[in-house]
Amino acid sequence: MGYRKMKVIGIGDNVVDNYIHIRTMFPGGNALNFSVYASMLGCESAYLGVFGSDTGARHVQQTLVHIGVDTSHCRSVPGPNGEAIIKIEDGERVFISSNEGGISKTVPMEFILDDLDYLQSFSIVHMSAYSYMERYLPKLQQLNGLISYDFSDDFNREHALSLCAYIDFGFFSCSQWTKEEVKELLEEAVKVGCTIAVATRGPHEVILYKGKSWFYQAPRDEIPRDTLGAGDAFITGFLISYVEGKANTGTHTDELIRTSLDKAASFAAEICQVQGAFGHGLCY
């Protein structure tokens, strides 16, 4: 897959995913994964967040430099970096525990409001439920770029819907929901303010709602090596394809959405064959 150059940024969480069964740590985190995947897809990509001061933090920072993701506006503070303890069973990632973002959960992200001029240059600004960014969404809504938010799978429905007033794209992970429940949620998200609302559903088809139109995308039928990052890859693949396509044509079309969903499914399947969210493991 390849896309024309576009500037995008992920704001919020970064972690090291500690694979205890092979004693290897991999860089990750929803916002950071978006930045790396966007770079892999040919974008000019940046990440904005808080790093700790331990070995994990240094590994994440060095990896981003190697990949070419801009981290010039990040902060580094003394303390543990975000960490998740994970193992892989039959290709499926199993979360065991985490330190809930490490030092980042005690460092307010308010400093990003000093970088609004910098943020104006990005076509997409992506955040997640683990980014501690909720209180800043009203101000970020004023940016030129489109706002994307990943609610993951442990969101409170009413709270999530209240945030949809400030975003353009809302992504929900709903693998345990019925199809009817998912469609009701997506309808409400668009009614509140989202332009496009999307629900990934594990092994089941993705459902997308835009206004009065429904779209569906089946996942690729491949045996995964490691599903960590698959959802983030799907989100990134869809956003880059859709926003770039819309910028080139000036209009939204149903075909553009279908093409973007298909590209997203292909990219997610590709990432499922990579160990860790995007490789770059460090043994310990």
C-alpha positions in Angstrom: 0.0 0.0 0.0 1.2 3.5 -0.7 -0.3 7.0 -0.2 0.7 10.5 -1.2 2.5 12.5 1.4 0.2 13.8 4.1 1.1 15.2 7.6 -0.6 13.4 10.5 0.0 13.2 14.2 -0.8 10.8 17.1 -1.2 12.5 20.5 -1.2 10.7 23.8 -0.1 7.2 24.9 3.1 5.3 24.3 4.1 2.1 26.0 6.5 -0.8 25.9 4.6 -4.0 25.3 6.5 -6.5 27.5 6.2 -10.0 26.0 7.1 -12.0 29.2 7.0 -15.4 27.4 10.0 -14.4 25.2 11.5 -11.7 27.5 11.2 -9.0 24.8 9.8 -5.5 24.9 8.2 -3.9 21.8 7.3 -0.2 21.3 3.5 0.4 21.2 0.5 2.4 22.4 -2.6 3.4 20.5 -1.5 6.9 19.6 2.1 5.9 18.9 1.0 3.0 16.8 -1.0 5.3 14.6 2.0 7.6 14.1 4.2 4.6 13.1 1.7 3.0 10.9 1.0 6.3 9.1 4.8 6.6 8.5 4.8 3.0 7.1 2.0 4.1 4.7 4.0 7.0 3.4 2.8 9.9 5.5 4.9 12.6 7.1 4.2 11.5 10.7 4.7 12.9 14.2 4.0 11.7 17.7 3.3 14.0 20.7 3.3 12.6 24.2 5.2 12.0 27.4 8.2 9.6 27.8 9.6 8.3 31.1 13.3 7.9 31.9 13.8 4.2 32.0 15.1 1.6 29.5 11.6 1.2 28.0 11.3 4.9 27.3 14.7 5.1 25.7 13.9 2.1 23.5 10.7 3.7 22.3 12.4 7.0 21.6 15.3 5.4 19.7 12.9 3.4 17.6 10.9 6.4 16.6 14.1 8.2 15.5 15.1 5.2 13.5 11.7 5.0 11.8 11.6 8.8 11.1 8.6 9.8 13.2 8.9 13.4 14.5 9.0 13.6 18.3 10.4 17.1 18.6 7.5 18.4 20.7 7.4 15.5 23.2 8.2 15.8 26.9 10.5 13.5 28.9 10.1 13.3 32.7 11.7 11.2 35.4 9.8 8.0 36.1 8.6 4.8 34.5 7.4 4.8 31.0 4.0 3.2 30.2 4.2 -0.6 30.1 1.8 -3.4 29.4 2.6 -7.0 30.3 1.5 -9.3 27.4 1.7 -12.9 26.2 0.6 -14.4 22.8 -1.5 -17.5 22.7 -2.3 -19.0 19.3 -1.6 -15.7 17.6 -3.9 -13.7 19.9 -2.5 -11.1 22.2 -3.5 -11.5 25.9 -3.1 -8.5 28.2 -2.0 -9.6 31.7 -1.5 -6.2 33.4 -0.2 -2.6 32.9 1.1 0.4 34.9 -1.8 2.5 33.3 0.6 4.7 31.3 3.3 5.0 33.9 4.5 8.6 34.5 2.2 9.9 31.8 -0.9 9.5 33.9 0.4 12.1 36.4 1.8 14.6 33.8 -1.1 16.7 32.4 -1.1 16.9 28.6 -2.0 20.6 28.9 1.4 21.5 27.4 0.0 20.5 24.0 -2.1 23.7 24.1 1.2 25.6 23.8 1.7 23.8 20.5 -1.5 24.7 18.7 0.3 26.5 15.9 2.4 23.4 15.4 -0.7 21.2 15.4 -2.4 23.3 12.8 -0.1 21.8 10.1 -1.6 18.3 10.4 -4.4 16.9 8.3 -5.3 14.3 10.9 -4.9 14.5 14.7 -5.5 11.0 16.3 -5.9 10.2 20.0 -7.2 7.3 22.1 -9.0 6.6 25.3 -5.6 6.0 27.0 -4.2 9.3 26.0 -5.7 11.4 28.9 -6.8 13.9 26.3 -10.6 14.2 26.9 -10.5 17.6 28.6 -8.6 19.1 25.7 -11.0 18.0 22.9 -13.0 21.2 22.8 -9.9 23.3 22.1 -8.4 20.8 19.7 -11.7 20.8 17.8 -10.7 24.3 16.6 -7.7 22.9 14.6 -7.7 22.8 10.8 -7.2 19.1 10.7 -9.7 16.3 11.3 -9.9 14.9 14.8 -10.0 11.1 15.2 -10.6 9.3 18.5 -10.2 5.6 19.4 -12.6 4.7 22.3 -11.2 1.1 22.5 -13.3 -1.5 24.2 -13.8 -0.4 27.8 -15.6 2.9 27.2 -18.7 4.2 29.1 -21.4 4.6 26.5 -22.8 7.9 27.6 -19.4 9.5 28.3 -18.1 8.4 24.9 -21.1 9.8 23.1 -20.6 13.2 24.9 -17.1 13.3 23.4 -18.4 12.6 19.9 -19.5 16.3 19.8 -15.8 17.2 19.4 -14.5 14.7 16.9 -14.8 13.8 13.2 -14.1 10.1 13.4 -15.0 7.9 16.3 -13.7 4.3 16.5 -15.2 1.7 18.9 -14.1 -1.8 19.7 -17.3 -3.9 20.1 -16.4 -7.6 19.8 -18.9 -8.6 22.5 -21.7 -6.5 21.2 -24.6 -7.6 19.0 -24.9 -6.2 15.6 -28.1 -4.3 16.6 -26.3 -2.8 19.7 -23.4 -1.7 17.5 -25.6 0.0 14.9 -27.5 1.9 17.6 -24.2 3.1 19.1 -22.9 4.3 15.8 -26.2 6.1 14.9 -26.0 7.9 18.2 -22.3 8.9 17.7 -23.1 10.4 14.3 -26.2 12.1 15.7 -24.1 13.8 18.4 -21.4 15.1 16.0 -19.2 12.5 14.4 -19.0 12.5 10.6 -18.1 8.9 10.5 -18.4 6.3 13.3 -16.8 2.8 13.0 -17.0 -0.3 15.1 -14.4 -3.1 14.9 -15.7 -6.4 16.1 -12.8 -8.8 16.5 -13.2 -11.7 14.0 -16.6 -10.3 12.8 -17.2 -7.7 10.1 -16.4 -4.0 10.7 -19.5 -1.7 10.7 -19.2 1.9 9.5 -21.9 4.5 9.6 -22.0 7.8 7.8 -25.2 9.7 7.9 -27.8 7.5 6.5 -25.4 5.1 4.9 -24.1 1.8 6.3 -20.9 0.0 5.2 -19.5 -3.4 6.1 -16.0 -4.9 5.8 -15.0 -8.5 6.6 -11.6 -9.1 8.0 -9.1 -11.0 5.9 -9.2 -14.8 6.4 -5.6 -15.4 7.5 -4.0 -17.0 10.5 -2.4 -14.3 12.6 1.1 -14.5 14.0 0.3 -11.7 16.5 -2.9 -9.6 16.7 -1.4 -6.8 18.7 -1.9 -3.6 16.8 -4.4 -4.9 14.4 -7.1 -2.5 15.4 -4.8 0.5 15.3 -3.6 -0.6 11.9 -7.2 -0.8 10.6 -7.9 2.7 11.9 -4.7 4.1 10.4 -5.2 2.4 7.1 -8.8 3.6 6.8 -8.1 7.2 7.9 -5.1 7.7 5.5 -6.9 6.2 2.6 -10.2 8.1 3.2 -8.8 11.5 4.0 -6.2 11.4 1.2 -8.8 10.2 -1.3 -11.3 12.9 -0.2 -8.6 15.6 -0.5 -7.8 14.5 -4.0 -11.4 14.4 -5.2 -12.9 17.1 -3.1 -15.9 15.0 -2.4 -17.0 12.0 -0.4 -18.2 8.9 -2.3 -19.5 5.6 -1.1 -16.8 4.0 -3.3 -14.1 5.9 -1.5 -15.4 4.5 1.8 -15.5 0.9 0.5 -12.0 1.2 -1.0 -10.7 2.7 2.3 -12.2 -0.1 4.4 -10.7 -2.7 2.0 -7.3 -1.1 2.3 -7.6 -0.9 6.1 -8.4 -4.7 6.3 -5.4 -5.5 4.1 -3.1 -3.4 6.2 -4.4 -4.9 9.5 -3.9 -8.4 8.1 -0.3 -7.4 7.2 0.4 -6.1 10.7 -1.0 -9.4 12.2 2.0 -11.1 10.7 4.5 -8.9 12.6 5.6 -9.7 16.1 4.7 -6.8 18.4 2.7 -3.8 17.2 5.3 -3.1 14.5 8.4 -5.1 15.5 11.6 -3.5 16.9 11.8 -5.9 19.9 14.4 -5.4 22.6 15.4 -8.6 24.4 16.2 -8.4 28.2 
